[in-house]
Amino acid sequence: MVAAAPSKFLKASILSLTIASSVAAAAQQGTQAIVEGSSIIYEAVFFAEFSPVNVNDMIDRIPGVNLAMNNRGGGNRRGLGAGENEILINGQRQTGKSNEGRDQLSRLSADQVDYIEIIRGTSEEMDIRSGGQVVNIVLLDSRSRSSITTEANMDRYHDGTFDPGAKLSWTGQSGSFNYLFHLEGEPRYQNRLSKEYSRDPDGDLLETRFEDSTRKQTDYETSFNIGYQFDNSLVQLNGLYGGDCAPEDKERLINDYSNTSIVSLLEREDIDRCRENWEIGGDYEYEFRNGGKYRFLFIVNDGQWLQERDRFEILDDREKKDLFLYNNGRDQERIFRTSYTFDPILNHGLELGIERAQTLRDGNLRLGLDLGGTPSPEHGFLTAVTVDNSNSTVEEVRYENFLVHNWQINDKSSLESSLIYETSTITQTGDVYNERDFDFVRPKLDYRYNINQSMQLRATVEKLVSQLSFSDFMASSDSDDDDQNTQAGNPQIVQEQHWEYSLNLEYRLPNSIGVLNSEIYYRDYEDVIDRVDVSTGPDDLRSARGNIGGAYRYGMNLDASSRLGYIGLPSALLSLGISVQDSEVTDPFLNIKRRMRYNSRWFGRASFRHDVTRWDMSYGFNYFNSDNDSDARQQIDINDIERDIRDYGLMLFVEKKAFNDITFRLDVRNANDPLRCRERTRFLGATIGGIVEEVENYCSQDGPVYALKIRHTF
């Protein structure tokens, strides 16, 4: 049944595209988008019939907007200049990481929007560097405007728990000063039920585990975005502060069938987690009389977190503590970027600049076990266990020198080329000392050809270097394996790199009824990051994240988004998509060719929204599914092999604008109560030995979540 899913998705996609194309000329006539060069403009009147409350409500009604909002291949990019799939406000990037442009969409009220622009080209004018598309939200140019958007929500979970939340945003403009202030508390409660069955190589039952885990969490956050427009310059500043504590309680029943009689054991765990983070970002832009622009951007952020895990064995008359695991850390980042943009000759634009970034992580890990030794107060009054590389500081100082050239070849085609020369030094101190220097040259070519106003061809060649996760450098806690409390770090890990070649063809259907898009790509990797062997000997098997050599990945993405006027539902929007891919890398443990980790052979997605405008009501769903059958779901490690198996995902919603312009929305997340399963094969000794010790089958469910939201704009 699962294997047939991709063919069903493909058939559905082709059918919808065929119908949309064949009847486009006869499709509904109404308010349409405006095509200006490579941009598609949706004026505020386009959304009027849907009675939107905020910008998110407006964007949800744009056919094919997911192409501009999603980023399928550019994760872990370095630096502030990527611009990939960003959200612009009045043509300006929001200089932030935790407080970026797309975070503003639910905070800006719809009545302040002039138009929404889908930019399919590149432009030095708006600092866009993108192999995809960019969404630009243009607000009304008013000397005085102000609105307050409120939202109250209540989530109901499968164990009967109710968890409230709220959001408040105040946005507006006074003369040349614009502002947005936001405050929210978002519920993140979770109750997870899980079970695990362990069997020996002959299939005989060895052990069962049943677990009930409850996490109480509410994320609190406050942020601001302010800006002032001078005659020839613009200043913007934004900030954010957030934090939460998320205590978690686990109760576990273990039944041991390995002996002649069943032995049962009760355990419980207390896990305390807390975090807080803040961020300040800003930019300054000055326009000279010759049309040149000087820009200066900066981001400074700081985040601290800690987690303490205590495990107890429940006896008849008392509890016996047998595990203490403490992990804390601090992440800091300081990025500064400056550039000058100008047009040396007609139809050519140049940007020259430099960026400096300093990234730091401090990490500390302490492990205590019930070994009968001297109790340590710093290790939960258990015996202190030495963990290699458990106390470290990692710092990277990076410089980027960049040159970007935009060439408007003619009225149909454009070429953006860029060259980045990057140097960096990574230093690790503490339990391990290691200092290394790196340098990379990162070129890019992005060619776009507008075949006509409806069809655009894009071709991109780019060298990408990933951002390392500094948690990989040092030992960390392992919450997914009860037989392994910690994971080793790897001070020798280096950046993953790849060349990406992509070709994209987009066709926008007439009368603004939809978009068809296809993309093919090939990626050539070096220094792929995966699990590697860091064992100290045959009796001390360890693995950590590290580099395993070269690899390649190729694939195709097909997307279709269309209004359904040709079947009598002009205010309904259906979007379908399927991605197929394959890859190859050499496994470091078994020395065999396999697919890259987390490389599902296919991934399907569908979304539907129907606005019943005469009732001010809408309903719909979001659906996704992926391959579970291929070896792409396998994760080979030093002494085990894991396989992830997951159900499809389904989210339902219904929304109604009622009295006094108050909007009620009911979301049902995890509507199908999906199972998340894992099959883990453990080996006696190393995996390459092939001697199976046991096979564990684990499944968990979080249950459906019913979320009621009440929204109003003043």
C-alpha positions in Angstrom: 0.0 0.0 0.0 2.8 2.4 0.9 4.7 1.7 -2.3 1.8 2.7 -4.4 1.6 6.2 -2.8 4.1 8.0 -5.1 2.3 6.8 -8.2 -1.0 8.0 -6.7 0.5 11.4 -6.0 2.0 11.6 -9.5 -1.3 10.6 -11.1 -3.2 13.2 -9.0 -0.6 15.9 -9.9 -0.8 15.1 -13.6 -4.5 15.0 -13.6 -4.8 18.4 -11.8 -2.3 20.0 -14.2 -4.1 18.7 -17.2 -7.4 19.9 -16.1 -6.0 23.3 -15.1 -4.2 23.8 -18.3 -7.0 22.7 -20.6 -9.6 24.9 -19.0 -7.5 27.8 -18.0 -9.0 30.0 -20.7 -12.4 29.3 -19.4 -11.5 29.7 -15.8 -13.2 32.1 -13.5 -12.7 35.8 -14.1 -12.2 38.0 -11.1 -9.5 39.9 -9.4 -6.2 38.9 -10.9 -2.5 39.3 -10.1 -0.5 41.8 -12.0 2.7 40.7 -13.8 5.5 43.3 -13.8 8.6 41.9 -15.4 9.7 38.9 -13.3 7.4 39.8 -10.4 3.8 38.8 -9.6 1.9 41.4 -7.7 -1.2 40.7 -5.6 -2.9 43.9 -4.5 -4.9 44.1 -1.3 -8.2 43.9 -3.2 -7.3 40.4 -4.4 -7.8 39.2 -0.8 -10.8 41.3 0.2 -13.4 38.6 -0.3 -11.5 36.3 2.1 -11.7 38.7 5.0 -8.1 38.1 6.1 -7.0 39.0 9.7 -3.2 39.0 9.2 -0.6 38.6 6.4 -0.5 34.9 6.9 -4.2 34.7 5.9 -3.4 36.6 2.7 -0.4 34.5 1.7 -2.4 31.3 2.2 -4.7 32.3 -0.7 -1.8 32.8 -3.2 -1.5 29.9 -5.6 2.0 28.3 -5.6 3.2 30.5 -2.8 4.9 27.5 -1.2 7.5 27.7 -4.0 8.7 31.0 -2.5 8.3 30.0 1.1 10.0 26.6 1.1 13.7 25.8 1.0 14.4 22.2 0.1 18.1 22.2 -0.5 19.8 25.1 1.2 19.9 24.2 4.9 22.8 25.2 7.1 23.9 28.0 4.8 26.5 30.4 6.1 26.3 34.1 6.4 23.7 36.9 6.0 23.9 37.2 2.2 22.1 34.1 1.0 18.6 35.6 0.7 17.1 32.2 -0.1 13.3 32.0 0.4 13.3 35.1 2.5 10.4 37.4 3.5 10.9 41.1 2.8 9.0 43.9 4.5 8.8 47.0 2.2 11.7 45.6 0.2 13.9 45.3 3.3 15.3 42.2 4.8 14.7 41.7 8.6 18.2 41.3 10.0 17.6 38.5 12.4 17.8 34.8 12.9 15.3 34.1 15.7 13.4 37.2 14.7 13.3 37.1 10.9 10.9 38.3 8.2 8.6 35.2 8.2 8.0 35.6 11.9 6.3 38.9 11.2 3.5 37.4 9.0 1.1 36.5 11.8 1.9 39.8 13.5 1.1 42.2 10.7 -2.6 42.9 10.3 -4.1 42.5 6.8 -5.6 46.0 6.8 -2.1 47.5 6.7 -1.0 45.7 3.5 -0.8 47.6 0.1 0.2 44.6 -1.9 2.2 41.3 -1.8 4.9 40.7 -4.4 6.4 37.4 -5.5 9.8 38.2 -6.9 11.1 35.7 -9.3 14.3 37.6 -10.3 17.4 38.9 -8.6 18.0 42.5 -7.6 20.8 44.4 -6.0 18.2 47.1 -5.2 16.6 44.9 -2.5 19.7 42.8 -1.6 18.1 39.6 -3.0 20.4 36.6 -3.6 18.3 33.7 -4.3 18.1 30.6 -6.5 14.4 30.5 -5.8 11.8 33.2 -5.1 11.2 35.9 -2.5 8.0 37.3 -1.0 7.9 41.0 -0.5 5.2 42.4 1.8 4.6 46.1 0.9 2.7 48.1 3.6 0.5 51.1 3.1 2.4 54.3 2.8 0.5 56.3 5.4 1.6 59.1 7.7 -0.3 57.6 10.5 -1.6 54.0 10.9 -1.9 51.7 13.9 -3.5 48.3 14.7 -3.5 45.8 17.4 -3.8 42.1 16.6 -4.8 39.7 19.4 -5.1 35.9 19.6 -6.2 33.6 22.4 -5.8 29.9 22.0 -6.6 26.7 23.9 -5.0 23.3 23.0 -6.7 20.1 24.1 -4.6 16.9 24.2 -5.5 13.3 24.0 -4.9 12.8 27.8 -7.6 15.4 28.5 -5.1 18.2 29.3 -6.0 21.8 28.3 -3.2 24.3 27.7 -3.8 28.0 27.0 -1.8 30.5 25.1 -2.0 34.1 23.8 -0.4 36.5 21.3 -0.5 40.3 21.2 0.9 42.5 18.4 0.9 46.2 18.0 2.1 47.6 14.6 1.9 50.9 12.9 3.5 54.0 11.5 3.9 57.6 12.6 5.4 59.8 10.0 8.8 58.2 9.1 8.8 55.9 12.1 7.4 52.4 11.8 7.1 49.9 14.6 6.0 46.4 15.6 5.9 45.1 19.2 4.9 41.5 19.9 4.3 39.3 23.0 3.3 35.7 23.1 3.0 32.6 25.2 2.7 29.4 23.0 1.7 26.0 24.6 4.0 23.1 23.8 2.6 20.5 26.1 3.2 16.9 25.1 2.0 13.5 26.3 3.7 10.6 24.5 2.8 6.9 24.9 5.4 4.4 23.7 6.1 0.7 23.7 9.1 -1.4 22.8 9.5 -5.2 22.2 12.9 -6.7 22.2 13.6 -10.2 20.6 16.6 -12.4 20.2 17.8 -13.5 16.7 15.4 -16.4 16.9 12.4 -14.2 17.4 11.9 -15.1 21.1 10.7 -12.3 23.3 13.5 -10.9 25.6 11.9 -7.7 27.0 9.0 -5.3 26.8 9.0 -1.6 27.7 5.9 0.6 28.2 6.4 4.3 28.8 4.2 7.3 29.6 6.0 10.6 29.1 4.5 14.1 30.0 6.2 17.4 29.2 4.8 20.6 30.4 6.1 23.5 28.3 5.0 27.0 27.3 7.3 29.1 25.2 7.4 32.8 26.1 8.7 35.4 23.7 8.7 39.2 23.3 10.1 41.1 20.3 10.2 44.4 18.6 11.0 45.8 15.1 11.4 49.5 14.6 12.6 51.6 11.7 13.1 55.2 10.7 13.2 56.5 7.1 15.3 59.6 6.5 15.6 61.5 3.2 18.4 59.3 1.9 18.8 56.6 4.5 17.0 54.0 6.5 17.7 52.7 10.0 16.1 49.5 11.3 16.5 47.8 14.7 14.9 44.6 16.0 15.2 42.6 19.2 13.9 39.4 20.8 13.9 37.8 24.2 12.5 34.4 24.9 12.6 31.5 27.3 10.9 28.6 28.9 11.2 25.7 31.3 9.9 22.3 30.3 9.9 19.7 33.0 9.2 16.2 31.8 8.1 13.2 33.8 8.5 9.6 32.6 7.1 6.4 34.0 8.4 3.2 32.5 7.4 -0.5 33.0 10.1 -3.0 32.0 9.2 -6.8 31.8 12.3 -9.1 31.4 11.5 -12.4 29.7 15.1 -13.7 29.4 14.9 -16.0 32.5 12.5 -18.7 33.3 10.2 -16.3 35.2 9.1 -12.8 34.2 10.9 -10.0 36.1 9.2 -6.6 36.2 10.8 -3.3 37.0 9.3 0.1 37.5 11.3 3.2 36.7 10.6 6.9 36.6 12.6 9.9 35.3 12.6 13.6 36.1 13.9 15.8 33.4 14.3 19.5 34.0 15.0 21.7 31.0 15.3 25.5 30.9 16.5 27.9 28.2 16.6 31.6 27.6 17.8 33.6 24.6 18.0 37.1 23.3 18.9 38.7 20.0 19.6 42.2 18.7 19.8 42.9 15.0 19.9 46.0 12.8 20.8 47.5 9.5 21.6 50.9 8.1 21.3 51.9 4.5 22.3 55.1 2.8 21.6 56.0 -0.9 24.0 58.3 -2.7 23.1 60.8 -5.4 24.6 58.5 -8.0 22.2 55.7 -7.1 24.8 53.7 -5.1 23.9 52.2 -1.8 25.9 51.6 1.4 24.6 48.9 3.8 25.7 47.8 7.2 24.0 44.9 9.0 24.6 43.2 12.3 23.3 40.4 14.6 24.2 39.7 18.2 22.6 36.8 20.0 23.0 34.8 23.1 21.3 31.6 24.2 21.7 29.5 27.4 20.2 26.2 28.2 20.4 23.3 30.7 19.0 19.9 31.1 19.2 17.6 34.1 18.0 14.0 34.0 17.4 11.8 37.1 16.3 8.2 36.8 14.9 6.2 39.7 14.2 2.5 40.2 10.9 2.2 42.1 11.2 -0.5 44.9 8.5 -1.7 47.3 9.3 0.8 50.0 11.6 3.4 48.4 13.1 4.8 45.2 16.7 4.1 44.2 18.5 6.7 42.0 20.7 5.0 39.4 21.4 7.8 36.8 22.2 11.5 36.8 22.9 13.3 33.6 23.5 17.0 33.4 24.1 19.0 30.2 24.3 22.7 29.9 25.7 25.2 27.4 25.7 28.6 26.0 25.6 29.7 22.3 26.7 33.1 21.2 26.9 34.7 17.7 28.1 38.1 16.5 27.8 38.9 12.8 28.7 42.2 11.0 28.3 42.7 7.3 29.0 45.8 5.2 28.7 46.4 1.4 28.5 48.9 -1.3 26.2 48.5 -4.3 26.3 50.5 -7.5 25.7 50.4 -11.3 29.0 50.8 -13.2 27.2 50.8 -16.6 23.7 50.4 -17.9 22.0 47.1 -17.1 24.9 46.0 -14.7 25.0 46.1 -11.0 27.8 45.3 -8.6 28.0 44.7 -4.9 31.3 44.6 -3.0 31.5 43.8 0.7 32.9 41.9 3.6 31.3 40.0 6.5 32.8 38.9 9.8 31.2 36.3 12.1 32.1 35.0 15.5 30.3 31.9 16.8 30.9 30.3 20.2 29.6 27.4 22.1 30.4 26.5 25.7 29.3 23.0 26.8 29.5 20.9 29.9 28.3 17.3 30.6 28.3 15.4 33.9 27.4 11.8 34.3 26.7 10.0 37.6 25.9 6.3 38.0 25.0 4.0 40.9 28.4 2.2 41.0 28.9 2.1 44.8 31.7 4.6 44.8 32.1 8.0 46.6 29.0 10.1 46.1 29.5 13.4 44.3 27.2 16.3 45.0 27.9 17.6 41.4 26.9 14.3 40.0 23.5 13.8 41.8 25.1 12.2 44.8 26.1 9.2 42.6 29.5 8.0 41.5 31.1 10.4 39.1 31.9 8.9 35.7 34.5 10.5 33.6 33.3 11.4 30.1 35.9 12.3 27.5 35.6 15.7 25.9 32.7 16.7 28.2 33.8 20.3 29.0 34.7 22.3 25.9 34.5 25.7 24.3 34.4 26.0 20.5 34.9 29.3 18.7 34.9 30.1 15.0 36.0 33.4 13.6 35.0 33.7 9.9 35.5 36.3 7.2 33.7 36.5 3.9 34.9 38.8 1.1 32.2 38.9 -1.6 31.5 40.3 -5.1 28.1 40.1 -6.7 27.3 41.0 -10.3 23.8 41.4 -11.7 23.5 41.7 -15.5 20.1 42.4 -17.1 21.0 40.8 -20.5 17.8 41.9 -22.2 14.1 42.3 -21.3 13.8 38.5 -21.0 16.9 37.2 -19.4 19.2 38.1 -16.5 22.4 36.6 -15.0 23.6 36.9 -11.4 27.1 35.8 -10.7 28.9 35.9 -7.3 32.2 35.0 -5.9 32.8 34.6 -2.1 36.2 34.0 -0.6 35.9 32.7 2.9 38.5 32.2 5.6 37.9 30.9 9.1 39.7 29.7 12.2 38.0 27.1 14.6 39.5 26.8 18.1 38.4 24.2 20.7 39.6 24.5 24.3 38.8 22.8 27.5 39.2 19.0 27.8 40.5 19.1 24.2 42.7 21.7 22.5 42.6 21.9 18.7 43.0 24.9 16.3 42.5 24.7 12.5 42.3 27.2 9.7 40.0 26.8 6.6 39.5 28.7 3.4 36.8 28.2 0.7 36.0 29.7 -2.7 32.3 29.8 -3.3 31.2 30.8 -6.8 27.6 31.0 -8.1 25.8 31.5 -11.4 22.0 32.1 -11.5 20.5 32.5 -15.0 16.8 33.3 -15.6 15.0 33.5 -18.8 11.4 34.7 -19.1 10.1 32.7 -22.1 6.9 34.8 -21.8 5.0 36.5 -19.0 3.7 33.1 -17.8 6.8 30.9 -18.1 10.3 31.2 -16.6 13.3 29.0 -16.9 16.0 29.2 -14.1 19.4 27.5 -14.1 21.7 27.6 -11.2 25.3 26.4 -10.5 26.6 27.0 -6.9 29.2 25.9 -4.5 27.8 25.6 -0.9 29.6 25.1 2.4 27.5 24.0 5.4 27.5 25.6 8.8 28.9 23.2 11.4 26.9 22.3 14.5 29.3 23.0 17.4 27.5 20.4 19.5 29.2 17.8 17.3 32.6 18.8 18.7 32.0 17.7 22.3 30.3 14.9 24.2 26.5 15.3 24.6 23.6 13.4 26.2 21.7 10.7 24.2 18.0 10.7 24.9 17.1 8.1 22.3 19.0 5.1 23.6 18.5 3.9 27.2 21.6 1.6 26.8 23.8 4.6 25.9 23.6 7.7 28.1 26.1 9.9 26.2 27.4 10.4 22.6 31.0 11.1 21.8 32.2 14.4 20.3 34.6 14.8 17.4 37.1 17.7 17.5 38.2 16.8 13.9 34.9 17.3 12.1 35.1 19.7 9.1 32.5 21.5 7.0 30.4 19.6 4.5 30.6 21.0 0.9 28.8 20.4 -2.3 28.3 21.7 -5.8 24.7 22.1 -6.8 23.3 22.1 -10.3 19.6 22.8 -10.8 17.2 23.5 -13.6 13.7 24.9 -12.8 10.8 25.6 -15.1 7.7 27.5 -13.9 4.5 28.1 -15.7 1.8 30.4 -14.3 -1.7 29.5 -15.5 -3.8 32.3 -17.0 -6.2 34.4 -15.0 -4.1 33.9 -11.8 -5.6 30.5 -11.2 -2.5 28.5 -10.5 1.2 27.6 -10.9 3.0 24.5 -12.3 6.6 24.0 -11.3 9.3 21.4 -12.0 12.9 21.2 -10.8 15.7 18.8 -11.4 18.9 18.9 -9.5 22.3 17.2 -9.0 24.5 17.7 -5.9 28.1 16.6 -5.7 29.3 16.3 -2.1 32.6 16.1 -0.3 33.3 15.7 3.4 29.8 14.4 4.0 28.8 14.5 7.7 27.5 11.3 9.1 28.4 8.8 11.9 32.1 7.8 12.1 34.1 5.4 14.2 35.9 7.0 17.1 36.5 3.9 19.1 39.5 3.6 21.4 39.6 -0.2 21.1 37.4 -3.3 20.4 36.0 -3.2 24.0 35.2 0.5 23.8 33.1 1.0 20.7 32.1 4.6 20.1 30.8 6.7 17.2 30.4 10.4 16.6 29.4 12.7 13.8 32.2 13.2 11.4 33.2 13.2 7.7 32.9 10.1 5.6 34.0 11.3 2.2 32.3 12.0 -1.1 28.7 11.4 -2.2 26.1 12.5 -4.7 22.4 13.2 -4.7 20.0 13.9 -7.5 16.3 14.3 -7.7 13.2 16.0 -9.1 10.5 18.2 -7.5 7.1 18.6 -9.1 4.5 21.1 -7.8 1.1 22.1 -8.9 -1.2 24.7 -7.3 -4.5 25.7 -8.7 -7.8 27.3 -7.9 -10.7 25.0 -8.7 -13.1 27.2 -10.6 -13.2 24.6 -13.4 -15.1 22.2 -11.1 -17.3 24.9 -9.6 -15.1 25.9 -6.6 -13.5 29.2 -7.7 -12.5 30.1 -4.1 -10.9 26.7 -3.4 -7.1 26.2 -3.7 -5.5 22.8 -4.2 -1.7 22.3 -4.1 0.0 19.0 -4.8 3.6 18.1 -4.8 6.0 15.2 -5.0 9.7 14.9 -4.7 11.8 11.9 -5.8 15.5 11.5 -5.1 18.3 9.1 -4.8 21.9 9.3 -3.5 25.0 7.2 -2.9 27.7 7.3 -0.3 30.2 4.7 1.1 29.3 3.6 4.6 32.2 3.9 7.0 31.2 0.9 9.1 30.3 -1.7 6.6 32.3 -0.3 3.6 29.3 -0.7 1.3 27.5 1.7 -1.0 24.3 3.0 0.4 22.0 6.1 0.3 22.8 9.2 2.3 21.2 9.4 5.7 17.7 10.8 5.8 17.3 10.4 2.1 13.7 9.2 1.5 13.2 8.0 -2.0 10.0 10.1 -2.3 8.1 12.7 -0.4 4.5 13.7 -1.2 2.5 16.7 0.0 -1.0 18.1 -0.5 -2.9 21.0 0.8 -6.5 22.1 0.2 -8.3 25.2 1.3 -11.9 26.2 0.4 -13.2 29.7 1.3 -17.0 29.8 1.5 -17.1 33.5 1.1 -20.8 34.0 1.5 -20.5 32.5 5.0 -17.1 34.0 5.8 -15.9 30.5 6.5 -13.0 28.3 5.3 -11.9 24.7 5.8 -9.1 22.5 4.5 -6.3 20.1 5.2 -2.6 19.6 4.9 -1.2 16.1 4.2 2.3 14.7 3.8 3.8 11.2 3.4 7.2 9.8 2.6 8.9 6.5 1.6 9.2 4.0 4.5 10.2 0.9 2.5 13.6 1.6 1.0 17.0 1.3 2.7 17.1 5.1 2.7 15.4 5.0 6.1 18.3 2.9 7.5 20.9 4.5 9.8 24.0 2.3 10.2 26.1 2.9 13.3 29.2 1.3 15.0 27.2 -1.3 16.9 23.6 -1.1 15.7 21.4 -0.4 12.7 18.2 1.7 13.0 15.3 2.0 10.7 12.7 4.8 11.0 9.1 4.1 10.0 6.5 6.8 10.2 2.8 7.2 9.3 1.5 9.9 7.0 0.8 13.3 8.6 -2.6 15.0 8.5 -3.8 18.4 9.8 -7.4 19.6 9.5 -8.8 23.1 10.0 -12.0 25.0 9.9 -12.3 28.8 10.3 -15.2 31.2 10.7 -15.4 35.0 10.9 -18.2 35.7 13.3 -19.6 38.7 15.1 -17.7 41.9 15.5 -15.1 40.6 13.0 -13.9 38.0 15.5 -12.4 35.0 13.8 -12.6 31.5 15.3 -10.3 28.7 14.0 -10.1 25.1 15.0 -7.0 23.1 14.1 -6.7 19.4 14.5 -3.0 18.5 14.5 -2.0 14.8 14.2 -5.5 14.2 13.1 -4.7 10.5 12.2 -2.8 9.9 15.5 0.3 8.8 13.5 2.7 6.2 14.8 6.4 6.9 14.8 8.3 3.7 14.9 11.9 2.6 15.0 13.5 -0.9 14.4 16.9 -1.1 16.0 19.1 -4.2 15.5 21.9 -4.4 18.1 25.0 -6.4 17.5 27.4 -8.3 19.7 30.5 -6.2 19.1 30.8 -4.1 16.0 28.1 -4.0 13.3 30.5 -5.3 10.7 30.8 -8.6 12.7 27.2 -9.3 11.8 26.4 -11.1 15.1 22.9 -10.0 16.1 22.3 -9.6 19.8 18.7 -8.4 19.8 16.1 -6.6 17.6 14.1 -3.8 19.3 10.8 -2.6 17.8 9.7 0.8 19.2 6.6 2.8 18.5 5.2 6.0 20.0 2.2 8.2 19.6 1.5 11.8 20.7 -2.2 11.7 20.0 -4.3 14.3 18.2 -4.2 17.9 19.3 -7.3 20.1 19.1 -6.4 23.8 19.0 -9.0 26.6 19.2 -7.8 30.1 18.2 -9.8 33.3 18.6 -8.4 36.3 16.7 -9.3 39.9 16.4 -7.8 43.1 15.1 -8.5 46.5 16.6 
